Amino acid sequence: MIDIDDTIFRIKSFIKALEGDEGFDGLDQTSIDILTRIGGAYARRESLRSSDLAENPDFGSAASVYRKLSQLASDGWITSTQDPADARSRFIVPTSRTLHAFNRMSNKLKQQLSEAKA
């Protein structure tokens, strides 16, 4: 039998607990993954359209992605803004609720890592 370091499992468990603290526990895993992709694009200052998400097979069918986006918007996690270059297109962006949640999660994770080093 091969021994493995359990660090990755502890980190995943810690992140899952943080998600619960921030209200993500009411979302299914695909919705959390979509929200994480939206937050990551926002952090990198990348524009993201719903069609970009619908093209990702990891998120399911296009219809499923659009349903999940609609629910995330309805629940106040995301909103959309008009593309200044194309009035027919809209960008998906996280709301302040989502940005605050991700920032709190990041700060707690940094604190935990800092304490682990000490």
Secondary structure, 3 states (H helix, E strand, C coil): CCCCCCHHHHHHHHHHHHHHHCCHHHCCHHHHHHHHHHHHHHHCCCCCEHHHHHCCHHHCCHHHHHHHHHHHHHCCCEEEEEECCEEEEEEEEECHHHHHHHHHHHHHHHHHHHHHHC
